[in-house]
Amino acid sequence: MAFEPVWRSAETDMLAKALLVLRNEEDANRFLDDLCTIAEIKALGQRLAVAHLLNAETTYNAVITATGASTTTISRVKRSLNYGADGYKRVLSRMNGEIFYE
């Protein structure tokens, strides 16, 4: 059964297809730069870093120290990991543990 998000529309379908045609990290960086504000890009990156750490069973305090994320952000990401559409889990498993942040 295919996943059917409640936010799906013609525009979001186009966005999903645009993400699929990106060929490399430079394509992704250029697309993100055009599509999002710097703050939005940094927030998305922070959420992915939080998901990576939580998926590795890192404590909230260690996640805060490593990422600077708020407890609200950490809680939302944790909820997505536990009850979401498995998007974070799919991406993290396909990245083979390669997370580049300090």
Secondary structure, DSSP 4 states (H G I P E B T S, - for coil): -----TT--HHHHHHHHHHHT--SHHHHHHHHHHHS-HHHHHHHHHHHHHHHHHHTT--HHHHHHHH---HHHHHHHHHHHHHS-SHHHHHHHHTTT-----
